[in-house]
Every structure is written in structure tokens, then in C-alpha cells.
Amino acid sequence: MTLLAFLLLLALVPAGSARSRHLPKAASDPVFGPREVHGVRGGSVTVKCFYPPTPVNRHDRKYWCRQRGSSCTTLVSTDYVAAGYQGRIALTDHPEAEYFQINISALELKDAGTFQCGLGVNGRGLSYRVTLSVAEAPPVPEDAELFYVKLRSTWTVTCGFGEHTNELRKYLCKKEKDGCRNIVNSYQEAKDIPGRLQLTFEDPPGSFRVTMTQMDWEDAGLYYCGAGEYGKDNTTKELDVFIYEDKNFPHLKTSIVAKTGSSATFECLYEPLMNSSTRYWCKRRGKNCVNIIDNTGHVEESYVGRVAKFENPETKIITIILNQLQDKDTGNYWCMSNELRDQQSSTELTVVPGKSCALAGKKHVEAQVGSRVNLTCCYPCKYYSYEKYWCKWNNTGCAMLPVQQQGLPQPGDTCNASSRTMVLSLDPLTEEDKGWYWCGVKHNGVFGETMAVELAVSAGRDAKLSPELLDVDSSHDPEAVLPGGAHSDAEVRKGAVPESSDESHGSNTLALVLGPLAGLILIVVTAFAIVKYRQLKRSDLVSVGSYRTNISMSDFESVRDFSASNSTKESHETPMGGDEFITTTDTQESAADTMKEKRSSKEDADLAYSSFLATSSSITQGSSGGDSTVPDLSPP
């Protein structure tokens, strides 16, 4: 009963899960060579053995040994040649090509047998079993072509059988117990060809190429390419495919699901040093692949403003972004190269209905030359810590415009709903500014969601008006305005790094600060003058020389004249800090008259003081209103 339950459990396990747990022999024995090698007596053979290009494997011992029972006798190794094979056997290592090869000449019938090629110590390291057959005379079977393919990479094979086979059916099939299972053929309907497969015709006539992407463990095995029908026409070629895992090989996306109106990001491999190679990104339609964008500047007309590519020489990856997605964009997209065919890849895109792009804003903006236009891009809280950018689209990519964020959130911070907008400002607008602009987000260097905005620039008589009268703000779009009021997170003016929102209002802030400060200074000066005046009043002194008033000083002159007529009067005049204090001393005989004159002078001074207070109040009110100019109250 327990056994039956166990068998039932195994039957329920998904095939993919089981396959991931029980990897094929290729995963544990990464050394790979030919299954069989055929030679003719007196002739020569060459055996290639592939190995993973790790630093250890590159410098490890390589060997070729003859297997007899449980032992394996070395015939040749990195620094050894067995007796009897001197001069007719050699081992050459090619670490840059990830293989070493054994050349055997002057073959004898006794050279046939079972051998091993491997790394390290015989029987203990990595090895692969090879069978060598030596015939007395030709013909001998053609050896299989070997392919050492990385997991998740692309396999490309070219087959040709002469011009006389040009009209025959071309095919690729995989050898199985009950025959050869069809993989792809030239008579097959396009809809029946898997998205990761391509069959294309090559020159010379009668030749064709098959490309298979996303290679997996189960893709290892024996294949046959041919013309006509398998097993009937004598036009076949044996292909032996081995899969191994390279930890450094990038794991590219093989399928993408995106919503209508949003964007999708694709990745392609490329070699930055090979500038001569042609790289293009295409969509498969039937048995053809229509070029959408390439490295020469070509962009398919229907994709203008919608597709852009970004190259990263450090990671050797090209990122391709397609936005404004529509239902018809569903399909298989290929990264192609005319030289590095092993770097070709394919990705399946599925566009489904749903909420559109997470980035919001007006998608089409119209403005006139000379005006000021703001392109607004609002993003949700989930993108708060992401890097944001604006760029101007062109045929070769999207030129980044510098953006200065107000500040990155610190650990524990919550999203600020009032700062979820980044604005690109163009002031004044020119004809060259028209075109497509993209706003987007990046996280850890990986491109994410994007939104495209088309800017149309028109010219006319209204273009001569001042920019203030022609201000266009794309945030007026209802979709671009977020609750709570959206404020600029970054602003770019004509490609220059913008200032923060506080600095952009620096002049207003300065006026608000200096206005009250000037008023405060005037109040302090007034208070000081009042105190000083009262001190002088108590000491029977008159001081108005420090202030400019419209009061005539003739009354004070009369006192001075009266004092001068008295021989006993003594007068002193002392300047102090710009103030003039006039001190008069009289005899007792003229005290009564002098007091009368003083009272008259004090009344005049009171009038001057009252006039000053009224003037000071007016000055203070003017300062608080933003006018820092002090009116001149000096006598005419």
C-alpha cells in the first residue's frame, strides 16, 4: 500500500519540477567529446574534447587514455607521450576556445578501441568516453558535428547539400527511440513553428540555417539536418549537441506579460568590441522577422517614438524598451546579429488588458515657439526610491537629460504624496525642441516603466508674446494631477541641471526676510531717538540735528542771537557721531527771558518730534510691503 502511494505521488509531480531535480548527465559531466570517431588505416583522426572554461580547468592536466576494464592507460597528456606513440600522437590545448584536441596519425587497426579524454587524474577527474573505429579502406561514415552549448543560450547550425537540393524540403529532427522527431521544416506552417525557432535559407543555394534559442537540458542529444525525407534521401548530417552550465552567463527573460498602454523591457547580448557587426531587433511575422530598430539608426516608421535601445558596455547587454503597448504588439521578438549568432535570443511578449502605465501625465502637448512648457510625469509611491529620468528620443536611443532629485528617502521614511512629480521645463521653446520625450524609472541600473510624451511646436504671430502669456503646463491633464497637490520633484531647463524648489524661489524668500528686518531696524532706531530725546528734554537740551525734518530752524537761531548779545553768556558746540548738541548757559539776570525762549524752542521741538513719528510710521509700513527705499525728509 505504501509503495502504491509513493508511485501515485511521483505521478503527480510536475514534469518540469522533476526535470529540475534530476539533471541529465551533461550537468554532472561537463567534459564533452565525440561519441564515435572513424578513421582509415594509414590515415589520421582528430578528436576534440570540450570543457568548461573555469580558471582551474584552464590550467589542469589534460589527457587521452585507453580504457581496459576498470583501468585507463595514458597514451598522451599535457606533458607525456607513451612509448609506441612517439611522433604520431599529440595533445594541444586551446583554453580560449574551451577545448583540447588529440591528433593521431599513421593509424593502425590495433588503434581501434574505447578511450577517454579528460581533465585531472585518470578515472578521478572529468572525462568523456570516445569510441575509435579504424577501417581497412574507405569509405567511412561521416563523424557527427559537435556543438558545445551553454544553458539558456542559442544554438545555430548551417547545413548545405548542394544546389540540386534547392527545391527539396529542408528539415531538422531529433533522434529518438522510435525515429527522428521533427523540430522544424521548410514546409511547416509559420503558426506551428515555436517562437524560439527560425529556419532561414542561405547562400549558396541548397543551404539553410536553423536557430534555436533558450537552450535547456532536454535539448541535448543527437539531431539530423537534411533535405527531402529523413531515412529516404541520402542527404543528412548528424549533429551532436551537448548542454553545459556557465554560472557567468546572464539569465535573460524569455517571456514578458505587460498591460495595454504600459511598456516592456527586453534584453539582448552584444560584444562592444565588435563595432562592425550589425545588430537589430525584429518581430517575427510568419517565417520572416521584420526589423524594428538596429544599430545603424533605422527605426520602423510605425515604431517612431515608441522604441529605444540603451547599450551597457560593462554588462554587454543592450536594453530595448517598447512603450505605448497595444494588443497587436503580442508576439515573438528576436535579438539578431550578422556575426555573433550565438548571442541571438528571443523573447515572447503577451499584452493583456488592464490598468495602463503606472506613470501618468499628458501624452500630447502643443506649444508655440518662445513659450514656456512644462512636461509633467507623476509616479506612484512604489517608485519613490527609484532613479527617475527624462530623456529626448532619437533614432539611435534616448539622450538623457540631467535630473536633480530633492533627496533620497532614508530608512524608515514614508512616501511623501506631495512630491511625486518630476517636471521637464523648456523655456523658451524652440523648433528644435519638438519631438518625443520619455520619462522613466530605473532600479539598480535596470530600466523599468516608461511613459512617452509627444511635444508639437508651432510658430505664428502669437509666438512673439512674452513667455508668461504663453505658459503651457502639461500637469493640467486630469491624469497627471495627484491628490494633495503635486510639486516638482526635479526640473530641467534646456538640458541644464535645475535648482531645487527652495532655491528657485530664493528671490521671494530674500524679500520676505529683508522687508521685516528693515522695518525692525527702523523701529529700533526710532526707539533709540525717543529715549535720547527724552533725556535731552529732562536736561533742558534740544536735539534735532540727528534727524532731517521739514521744520524751520529760525526759532533756534533767535535763541542763539539773543545769547550772543549777552557778554556773560558762554556757548559750546560739540559734534558726537554726526549729532550736533547746542548747549547755552545764561546768567541769573536773564533766566526768566531765557526760560521763555526755551519753552518756545521746546514747543517747536515737540512739533518736529510729532512729525518724525508720523514719518517713521509711514517708512515702517512701506518696508513691510516690500519697498526698502527710505523717503528723503530733509528740508528743501
LINTA-V439840 format. One record per residue. N is the residue number from 1. OMEGA is omega as a letter, one per 40 degrees, with the letter a starting at -180 (* if undefined). Layout:
n:N omega:OMEGA
n:N omega:OMEGA
This chain:
n:1 omega:i
n:2 omega:i
n:3 omega:i
n:4 omega:i
n:5 omega:i
n:6 omega:i
n:7 omega:i
n:8 omega:i
n:9 omega:i
n:10 omega:i
n:11 omega:a
n:12 omega:a
n:13 omega:i
n:14 omega:a
n:15 omega:a
n:16 omega:i
n:17 omega:i
n:18 omega:a
n:19 omega:a
n:20 omega:a
n:21 omega:a
n:22 omega:a
n:23 omega:i
n:24 omega:a
n:25 omega:a
n:26 omega:a
n:27 omega:a
n:28 omega:i
n:29 omega:a
n:30 omega:i
n:31 omega:a
n:32 omega:i
n:33 omega:a
n:34 omega:i
n:35 omega:a
n:36 omega:i
n:37 omega:a
n:38 omega:i
n:39 omega:a
n:40 omega:i
n:41 omega:a
n:42 omega:a
n:43 omega:a
n:44 omega:i
n:45 omega:i
n:46 omega:a
n:47 omega:i
n:48 omega:i
n:49 omega:a
n:50 omega:i
n:51 omega:i
n:52 omega:a
n:53 omega:i
n:54 omega:i
n:55 omega:i
n:56 omega:a
n:57 omega:a
n:58 omega:a
n:59 omega:a
n:60 omega:i
n:61 omega:i
n:62 omega:a
n:63 omega:i
n:64 omega:a
n:65 omega:i
n:66 omega:a
n:67 omega:i
n:68 omega:a
n:69 omega:a
n:70 omega:a
n:71 omega:i
n:72 omega:a
n:73 omega:a
n:74 omega:i
n:75 omega:i
n:76 omega:i
n:77 omega:a
n:78 omega:a
n:79 omega:a
n:80 omega:i
n:81 omega:a
n:82 omega:i
n:83 omega:a
n:84 omega:i
n:85 omega:i
n:86 omega:i
n:87 omega:a
n:88 omega:i
n:89 omega:a
n:90 omega:i
n:91 omega:a
n:92 omega:a
n:93 omega:i
n:94 omega:a
n:95 omega:i
n:96 omega:i
n:97 omega:i
n:98 omega:i
n:99 omega:i
n:100 omega:a
n:101 omega:i
n:102 omega:i
n:103 omega:i
n:104 omega:a
n:105 omega:a
n:106 omega:a
n:107 omega:i
n:108 omega:a
n:109 omega:a
n:110 omega:i
n:111 omega:i
n:112 omega:i
n:113 omega:a
n:114 omega:a
n:115 omega:i
n:116 omega:i
n:117 omega:a
n:118 omega:a
n:119 omega:i
n:120 omega:a
n:121 omega:a
n:122 omega:i
n:123 omega:a
n:124 omega:a
n:125 omega:i
n:126 omega:a
n:127 omega:i
n:128 omega:a
n:129 omega:a
n:130 omega:i
n:131 omega:i
n:132 omega:i
n:133 omega:i
n:134 omega:a
n:135 omega:i
n:136 omega:a
n:137 omega:i
n:138 omega:e
n:139 omega:i
n:140 omega:i
n:141 omega:i
n:142 omega:i
n:143 omega:i
n:144 omega:i
n:145 omega:a
n:146 omega:i
n:147 omega:a
n:148 omega:a
n:149 omega:i
n:150 omega:i
n:151 omega:i
n:152 omega:i
n:153 omega:a
n:154 omega:i
n:155 omega:i
n:156 omega:i
n:157 omega:i
n:158 omega:a
n:159 omega:i
n:160 omega:a
n:161 omega:i
n:162 omega:a
n:163 omega:a
n:164 omega:i
n:165 omega:a
n:166 omega:a
n:167 omega:a
n:168 omega:i
n:169 omega:i
n:170 omega:a
n:171 omega:i
n:172 omega:i
n:173 omega:a
n:174 omega:a
n:175 omega:i
n:176 omega:a
n:177 omega:a
n:178 omega:i
n:179 omega:a
n:180 omega:a
n:181 omega:a
n:182 omega:i
n:183 omega:i
n:184 omega:i
n:185 omega:a
n:186 omega:i
n:187 omega:a
n:188 omega:i
n:189 omega:a
n:190 omega:a
n:191 omega:a
n:192 omega:i
n:193 omega:i
n:194 omega:a
n:195 omega:a
n:196 omega:a
n:197 omega:i
n:198 omega:i
n:199 omega:a
n:200 omega:i
n:201 omega:a
n:202 omega:i
n:203 omega:e
n:204 omega:a
n:205 omega:a
n:206 omega:i
n:207 omega:i
n:208 omega:a
n:209 omega:i
n:210 omega:i
n:211 omega:i
n:212 omega:a
n:213 omega:i
n:214 omega:a
n:215 omega:a
n:216 omega:a
n:217 omega:a
n:218 omega:i
n:219 omega:i
n:220 omega:i
n:221 omega:a
n:222 omega:i
n:223 omega:i
n:224 omega:i
n:225 omega:a
n:226 omega:i
n:227 omega:a
n:228 omega:i
n:229 omega:a
n:230 omega:i
n:231 omega:a
n:232 omega:i
n:233 omega:a
n:234 omega:a
n:235 omega:i
n:236 omega:i
n:237 omega:a
n:238 omega:a
n:239 omega:a
n:240 omega:a
n:241 omega:i
n:242 omega:a
n:243 omega:i
n:244 omega:a
n:245 omega:i
n:246 omega:a
n:247 omega:a
n:248 omega:a
n:249 omega:a
n:250 omega:i
n:251 omega:a
n:252 omega:i
n:253 omega:i
n:254 omega:i
n:255 omega:a
n:256 omega:i
n:257 omega:a
n:258 omega:a
n:259 omega:i
n:260 omega:i
n:261 omega:a
n:262 omega:a
n:263 omega:i
n:264 omega:a
n:265 omega:i
n:266 omega:i
n:267 omega:i
n:268 omega:i
n:269 omega:i
n:270 omega:i
n:271 omega:a
n:272 omega:a
n:273 omega:a
n:274 omega:a
n:275 omega:a
n:276 omega:a
n:277 omega:i
n:278 omega:i
n:279 omega:i
n:280 omega:a
n:281 omega:a
n:282 omega:i
n:283 omega:a
n:284 omega:i
n:285 omega:a
n:286 omega:i
n:287 omega:i
n:288 omega:i
n:289 omega:a
n:290 omega:a
n:291 omega:i
n:292 omega:a
n:293 omega:i
n:294 omega:a
n:295 omega:i
n:296 omega:i
n:297 omega:i
n:298 omega:i
n:299 omega:i
n:300 omega:a
n:301 omega:a
n:302 omega:a
n:303 omega:i
n:304 omega:a
n:305 omega:a
n:306 omega:a
n:307 omega:i
n:308 omega:i
n:309 omega:a
n:310 omega:a
n:311 omega:i
n:312 omega:a
n:313 omega:a
n:314 omega:i
n:315 omega:a
n:316 omega:a
n:317 omega:i
n:318 omega:i
n:319 omega:i
n:320 omega:a
n:321 omega:i
n:322 omega:a
n:323 omega:a
n:324 omega:a
n:325 omega:i
n:326 omega:i
n:327 omega:a
n:328 omega:i
n:329 omega:i
n:330 omega:i
n:331 omega:a
n:332 omega:a
n:333 omega:a
n:334 omega:i
n:335 omega:a
n:336 omega:i
n:337 omega:a
n:338 omega:a
n:339 omega:a
n:340 omega:a
n:341 omega:i
n:342 omega:i
n:343 omega:i
n:344 omega:a
n:345 omega:i
n:346 omega:i
n:347 omega:i
n:348 omega:i
n:349 omega:i
n:350 omega:i
n:351 omega:a
n:352 omega:i
n:353 omega:i
n:354 omega:i
n:355 omega:a
n:356 omega:a
n:357 omega:i
n:358 omega:i
n:359 omega:a
n:360 omega:i
n:361 omega:i
n:362 omega:a
n:363 omega:i
n:364 omega:a
n:365 omega:i
n:366 omega:i
n:367 omega:a
n:368 omega:i
n:369 omega:i
n:370 omega:a
n:371 omega:i
n:372 omega:a
n:373 omega:i
n:374 omega:i
n:375 omega:a
n:376 omega:i
n:377 omega:i
n:378 omega:a
n:379 omega:a
n:380 omega:a
n:381 omega:a
n:382 omega:i
n:383 omega:a
n:384 omega:a
n:385 omega:a
n:386 omega:i
n:387 omega:i
n:388 omega:a
n:389 omega:i
n:390 omega:i
n:391 omega:i
n:392 omega:a
n:393 omega:i
n:394 omega:a
n:395 omega:a
n:396 omega:i
n:397 omega:i
n:398 omega:a
n:399 omega:a
n:400 omega:i
n:401 omega:a
n:402 omega:i
n:403 omega:i
n:404 omega:i
n:405 omega:i
n:406 omega:i
n:407 omega:i
n:408 omega:i
n:409 omega:i
n:410 omega:i
n:411 omega:i
n:412 omega:i
n:413 omega:i
n:414 omega:a
n:415 omega:i
n:416 omega:a
n:417 omega:a
n:418 omega:a
n:419 omega:a
n:420 omega:a
n:421 omega:i
n:422 omega:a
n:423 omega:i
n:424 omega:a
n:425 omega:i
n:426 omega:a
n:427 omega:e
n:428 omega:a
n:429 omega:i
n:430 omega:i
n:431 omega:a
n:432 omega:a
n:433 omega:a
n:434 omega:i
n:435 omega:a
n:436 omega:i
n:437 omega:i
n:438 omega:i
n:439 omega:a
n:440 omega:i
n:441 omega:i
n:442 omega:i
n:443 omega:a
n:444 omega:i
n:445 omega:a
n:446 omega:a
n:447 omega:i
n:448 omega:a
n:449 omega:i
n:450 omega:i
n:451 omega:a
n:452 omega:i
n:453 omega:i
n:454 omega:a
n:455 omega:i
n:456 omega:a
n:457 omega:i
n:458 omega:i
n:459 omega:a
n:460 omega:a
n:461 omega:i
n:462 omega:a
n:463 omega:a
n:464 omega:i
n:465 omega:a
n:466 omega:a
n:467 omega:a
n:468 omega:a
n:469 omega:a
n:470 omega:a
n:471 omega:i
n:472 omega:a
n:473 omega:a
n:474 omega:i
n:475 omega:i
n:476 omega:i
n:477 omega:a
n:478 omega:a
n:479 omega:a
n:480 omega:a
n:481 omega:a
n:482 omega:i
n:483 omega:i
n:484 omega:i
n:485 omega:a
n:486 omega:i
n:487 omega:a
n:488 omega:i
n:489 omega:i
n:490 omega:a
n:491 omega:a
n:492 omega:i
n:493 omega:i
n:494 omega:i
n:495 omega:i
n:496 omega:i
n:497 omega:a
n:498 omega:i
n:499 omega:i
n:500 omega:a
n:501 omega:i
n:502 omega:a
n:503 omega:i
n:504 omega:i
n:505 omega:a
n:506 omega:a
n:507 omega:i
n:508 omega:i
n:509 omega:a
n:510 omega:i
n:511 omega:a
n:512 omega:a
n:513 omega:a
n:514 omega:i
n:515 omega:i
n:516 omega:a
n:517 omega:i
n:518 omega:i
n:519 omega:i
n:520 omega:i
n:521 omega:i
n:522 omega:i
n:523 omega:i
n:524 omega:i
n:525 omega:i
n:526 omega:i
n:527 omega:i
n:528 omega:a
n:529 omega:i
n:530 omega:i
n:531 omega:a
n:532 omega:a
n:533 omega:a
n:534 omega:i
n:535 omega:i
n:536 omega:a
n:537 omega:i
n:538 omega:i
n:539 omega:i
n:540 omega:i
n:541 omega:i
n:542 omega:a
n:543 omega:i
n:544 omega:a
n:545 omega:a
n:546 omega:a
n:547 omega:i
n:548 omega:a
n:549 omega:i
n:550 omega:a
n:551 omega:i
n:552 omega:a
n:553 omega:a
n:554 omega:i
n:555 omega:i
n:556 omega:i
n:557 omega:i
n:558 omega:i
n:559 omega:a
n:560 omega:i
n:561 omega:i
n:562 omega:a
n:563 omega:a
n:564 omega:a
n:565 omega:i
n:566 omega:a
n:567 omega:a
n:568 omega:a
n:569 omega:i
n:570 omega:a
n:571 omega:i
n:572 omega:i
n:573 omega:a
n:574 omega:i
n:575 omega:i
n:576 omega:i
n:577 omega:i
n:578 omega:i
n:579 omega:i
n:580 omega:i
n:581 omega:a
n:582 omega:a
n:583 omega:a
n:584 omega:i
n:585 omega:a
n:586 omega:i
n:587 omega:a
n:588 omega:a
n:589 omega:a
n:590 omega:a
n:591 omega:a
n:592 omega:i
n:593 omega:a
n:594 omega:i
n:595 omega:i
n:596 omega:i
n:597 omega:a
n:598 omega:a
n:599 omega:i
n:600 omega:i
n:601 omega:a
n:602 omega:i
n:603 omega:i
n:604 omega:i
n:605 omega:i
n:606 omega:i
n:607 omega:i
n:608 omega:a
n:609 omega:i
n:610 omega:i
n:611 omega:i
n:612 omega:a
n:613 omega:i
n:614 omega:i
n:615 omega:i
n:616 omega:i
n:617 omega:i
n:618 omega:i
n:619 omega:a
n:620 omega:i
n:621 omega:i
n:622 omega:i
n:623 omega:a
n:624 omega:i
n:625 omega:i
n:626 omega:i
n:627 omega:a
n:628 omega:a
n:629 omega:a
n:630 omega:a
n:631 omega:i
n:632 omega:a
n:633 omega:a
n:634 omega:a
n:635 omega:a
n:636 omega:*
